[in-house]
Amino acid sequence: MTRVAAIDCGTNSIRLLVADADPATGTLVELDRRMTIVRLGQGVDRTGRLAPDALDRTFAACRDYAEIIKGLGAERLRFVATSASRDAENRDDFVRGVLDILGVEPEVITGDQEAEFSFTGATGELPGHEERLVVDIGGGSTEFVIGRAHVEAARSVDIGCVRLTERHIRHDPPSAAELAAVRADVDAALDLAEETVPLRGADTLVGLAGSVTTVAGIALGLDAYDSEAIHHSRIPRDTVAEITRSLAASTHEERAAIPVMHPGRVDVIVSGALVLLAIMDRVGASEVIVSEHDILDGIVWQAARDAG
């Protein structure tokens, strides 16, 4: 077994997984998994740059993670940066800061690479070999990847809960026109994704990331966020639609009072739920299988293989 650490830095959150992994046996023993909302992508869609306070929040989280990684004695660290840092003109400032704190240079991966990591992490534990469509709804982008044992097609499109909220949502609760604008953007992006990935033919839809897991936690009626209860839960399309309508009609205060709601998702969950519902409608999925294992797990597997 190789002890490895993986960090996934996206538009809305930065997440850490430290695990012992053995690619030869398919064994992964999780030692520490955590997430911090840093909103690195704050304003990137509008300015094209990473904001100084967003960088400060991200670097503070990196310092916390450095202590955890050191304490657990990880032999290898891989840091992957996704949508926000791909889009930013000043991403060199981000790269230098991470290198100074963690001693590794962040890999600013493409959307297609992001999709492949997500697919590997999400499907590794699922039984059978049916064709699966994995969707990873992030803050700045959403990845679509379809395959059985291996990836057959993948596409990343620029719809995410932070990007769509900043682009369209001005009222609380959002107006009907704002909700319609979000849905129109999502539908246009799904048209693009469908040029590469056959969205309507998969046997199973697997959903990843915070928007999906939050909707699942609400659907399950949890009193607090419980990753074990959420992992591999099956949420019907009609339940997703009902929750989306409820969230869209709620105020910031009402959404914040939901027991499973992370404070950093309160203002972006409406857009995230709308993305999930639009995908289910396009796919024709009667349910979504929710996975807590995602791009982080895929990065850990790859880091362990590289170490071997």
C-alpha positions in Angstrom: 0.0 0.0 0.0 1.2 3.5 -0.8 0.1 6.5 1.3 -0.8 9.3 -1.0 -2.5 12.7 -0.7 -4.7 14.3 -3.4 -5.9 17.9 -3.5 -8.6 19.0 -5.9 -8.9 22.8 -6.1 -12.0 23.9 -8.0 -14.1 27.0 -8.5 -16.0 26.8 -5.2 -14.1 24.4 -2.9 -10.7 22.9 -2.2 -10.7 19.3 -1.1 -8.2 16.9 0.4 -8.0 13.1 0.5 -5.2 11.2 2.2 -5.5 7.4 1.7 -3.5 4.2 1.5 -4.0 2.7 -2.0 -3.0 -0.5 -3.7 -3.8 -0.4 -7.4 -2.9 -4.1 -7.7 -5.7 -5.2 -5.4 -8.1 -2.3 -5.9 -7.9 -1.4 -2.2 -8.2 2.2 -1.0 -8.3 2.9 2.8 -9.4 6.5 3.5 -7.5 8.2 6.3 -8.7 11.8 6.0 -11.2 13.5 3.6 -12.2 17.1 4.0 -13.5 20.1 2.1 -13.2 23.9 2.5 -15.3 26.4 0.6 -12.8 29.1 -0.7 -14.7 30.4 -3.7 -11.5 30.6 -5.8 -13.6 31.4 -8.8 -15.1 34.5 -7.3 -15.6 37.0 -10.2 -13.5 35.0 -12.7 -16.3 34.8 -15.2 -16.6 38.6 -15.2 -13.0 39.8 -14.7 -10.9 36.9 -16.0 -8.7 37.1 -12.9 -8.4 35.4 -9.5 -9.4 37.9 -6.8 -6.8 38.6 -4.1 -9.1 37.7 -1.3 -10.0 34.4 -3.1 -6.3 33.6 -3.3 -5.9 34.4 0.4 -8.7 32.0 1.4 -7.3 29.3 -0.9 -3.7 29.6 0.5 -5.0 29.5 4.1 -6.7 26.2 3.3 -3.5 24.9 1.7 -1.5 25.7 4.8 -4.1 23.7 6.9 -3.9 20.8 4.5 -0.1 20.9 4.5 -0.1 20.2 8.3 -2.5 17.3 7.8 -0.5 15.7 5.0 2.7 16.0 7.0 1.1 14.6 10.1 -0.2 11.5 8.3 3.1 10.9 6.5 1.9 10.8 2.9 4.6 9.6 0.5 3.3 11.5 -2.5 1.1 14.5 -3.1 -0.7 15.4 -6.2 -2.5 18.8 -6.5 -5.0 19.2 -9.3 -6.6 22.6 -10.2 -9.7 22.8 -12.3 -12.0 25.3 -13.9 -11.3 28.6 -12.1 -7.5 28.4 -12.5 -7.8 27.4 -16.1 -9.8 30.6 -16.9 -7.7 33.1 -15.0 -5.1 35.5 -16.5 -3.1 35.6 -13.2 -3.0 31.9 -12.6 0.8 32.1 -12.2 0.1 33.9 -8.8 -1.9 30.8 -7.8 0.7 28.4 -8.9 3.5 30.2 -7.1 1.5 30.3 -3.8 0.7 26.6 -3.9 4.3 25.7 -4.6 5.6 27.8 -1.7 3.1 26.2 0.7 2.9 22.6 -0.4 6.1 22.1 -2.3 4.3 20.8 -5.4 3.2 22.7 -8.5 -0.5 22.5 -9.1 -1.5 20.6 -12.3 -3.9 22.8 -14.2 -5.7 20.0 -15.9 -8.0 20.1 -18.9 -11.7 19.5 -18.6 -11.3 16.2 -20.4 -8.7 15.1 -17.8 -11.0 16.2 -15.0 -13.7 14.1 -16.5 -11.5 11.0 -16.7 -10.4 11.3 -13.0 -14.0 11.8 -12.0 -15.1 8.7 -13.9 -12.4 6.5 -12.4 -13.1 7.7 -8.8 -16.9 7.4 -9.1 -17.2 4.0 -10.8 -14.5 2.0 -9.2 -16.7 0.5 -6.5 -19.9 0.1 -8.6 -20.7 -3.6 -9.5 -21.4 -4.8 -13.0 -20.2 -3.4 -16.4 -23.2 -1.5 -17.7 -22.7 1.8 -19.5 -22.6 4.7 -17.0 -22.8 8.4 -17.6 -21.0 10.3 -14.8 -21.7 14.0 -14.3 -19.6 16.1 -12.1 -21.3 19.4 -11.4 -18.7 21.8 -10.2 -18.6 25.5 -9.5 -17.3 26.7 -12.9 -17.8 23.7 -15.1 -19.6 20.4 -15.4 -17.9 17.3 -16.7 -19.7 14.5 -18.6 -18.0 11.1 -19.2 -19.5 7.9 -20.4 -18.1 4.4 -20.4 -18.1 0.9 -19.0 -14.8 -0.3 -17.6 -13.0 2.5 -19.4 -13.8 6.0 -20.6 -15.5 6.0 -24.0 -16.2 9.8 -24.4 -15.9 12.9 -22.3 -16.7 16.6 -22.5 -16.4 19.5 -20.1 -18.7 22.5 -20.5 -18.7 25.9 -18.7 -21.8 25.5 -16.6 -21.4 25.3 -12.8 -23.2 26.5 -9.8 -20.9 29.5 -9.1 -20.6 30.6 -12.7 -24.3 30.5 -13.4 -25.2 32.2 -10.1 -22.8 35.1 -10.7 -24.0 35.4 -14.3 -27.8 35.4 -13.7 -29.0 35.5 -10.1 -29.7 38.9 -8.7 -32.8 38.5 -6.4 -33.6 36.4 -3.4 -35.4 34.2 -4.1 -34.4 34.3 -7.8 -37.0 35.6 -10.2 -38.7 33.5 -12.8 -36.7 35.3 -15.5 -33.4 34.5 -13.7 -34.3 30.9 -13.3 -35.2 30.7 -17.0 -31.9 32.3 -18.0 -30.0 29.7 -15.9 -31.9 26.9 -17.6 -31.3 28.3 -21.0 -27.6 28.4 -20.4 -27.6 24.8 -19.2 -29.7 23.6 -22.1 -27.2 25.3 -24.6 -24.3 23.7 -22.8 -26.0 20.3 -22.9 -26.3 20.7 -26.7 -22.5 21.2 -26.8 -21.8 18.2 -24.5 -24.1 16.0 -26.7 -21.8 16.7 -29.7 -19.2 14.5 -28.0 -21.0 12.4 -25.3 -24.2 10.5 -26.1 -26.2 11.7 -23.2 -29.4 9.6 -23.8 -28.1 6.1 -24.1 -26.5 5.2 -20.8 -27.9 2.5 -18.5 -27.0 4.5 -15.3 -26.6 8.1 -14.4 -24.1 8.8 -11.6 -23.9 12.3 -10.0 -20.9 13.8 -8.2 -20.0 16.9 -6.2 -21.6 19.2 -3.7 -24.7 20.2 -5.6 -25.7 16.6 -6.1 -24.8 15.4 -2.6 -26.7 18.3 -1.0 -29.8 17.6 -3.0 -29.5 13.9 -2.0 -29.1 14.9 1.7 -32.3 16.9 1.5 -34.1 14.1 -0.3 -33.1 11.6 2.4 -34.3 14.0 5.1 -31.0 13.9 7.0 -30.6 15.9 10.3 -27.0 16.5 9.4 -24.7 15.8 6.5 -23.9 12.1 6.5 -21.6 11.0 3.6 -22.1 7.3 4.3 -25.9 7.7 4.0 -25.6 9.8 0.9 -23.0 7.6 -0.9 -24.7 5.4 -3.5 -28.2 6.6 -2.6 -30.7 6.7 -5.5 -32.7 9.8 -5.9 -35.7 9.8 -8.2 -36.1 12.5 -10.9 -39.4 13.7 -9.5 -37.8 14.2 -6.0 -35.0 16.2 -7.6 -37.6 18.4 -9.4 -39.6 18.9 -6.1 -36.4 19.9 -4.2 -35.3 22.2 -7.0 -38.7 24.0 -7.0 -38.5 24.4 -3.2 -35.0 25.7 -3.2 -35.8 28.2 -6.0 -38.7 29.5 -4.0 -36.7 29.8 -0.7 -34.8 32.8 0.7 -31.1 32.7 1.6 -32.1 32.4 5.3 -34.5 29.5 4.6 -31.9 27.6 2.5 -29.2 28.2 5.2 -31.5 26.6 7.8 -31.5 23.2 5.9 -29.6 20.8 8.1 -27.4 19.3 5.3 -26.6 22.7 3.7 -23.0 23.8 3.9 -22.8 27.6 4.4 -20.7 28.0 1.3 -23.4 26.5 -0.9 -26.4 28.5 0.3 -26.1 31.1 -2.4 -25.3 28.7 -5.3 -27.4 25.6 -4.6 -30.3 26.8 -6.7 -28.2 26.9 -9.8 -26.6 23.6 -8.9 -29.9 21.9 -8.5 -31.2 23.4 -11.8 -28.1 21.9 -13.6 -28.8 18.4 -12.1 -32.5 18.5 -13.0 -31.8 19.7 -16.6 -29.3 16.9 -17.0 -31.8 14.3 -15.8 -34.4 15.6 -18.2 -32.0 15.6 -21.1 -30.8 12.1 -20.3 -34.3 10.8 -19.6 -33.1 9.4 -16.2 -35.6 8.2 -13.7 -33.1 8.4 -10.9 -29.5 9.5 -10.2 -27.0 7.4 -8.2 -25.1 9.7 -5.9 -21.4 9.1 -5.3 -19.2 10.6 -2.6 -16.2 9.2 -4.5 -15.2 11.4 -7.3 -12.2 13.2 -8.8 -10.2 13.0 -5.5 -10.4 9.2 -5.6 -9.3 9.1 -9.2 -6.3 11.4 -8.4 -5.4 9.1 -5.5 -5.5 6.0 -7.7 -3.3 7.7 -10.3 -0.8 9.0 -7.7 -0.5 5.5 -6.3 0.1 4.0 -9.7 2.8 6.6 -10.4 4.5 5.9 -7.1 4.6 2.2 -7.9 
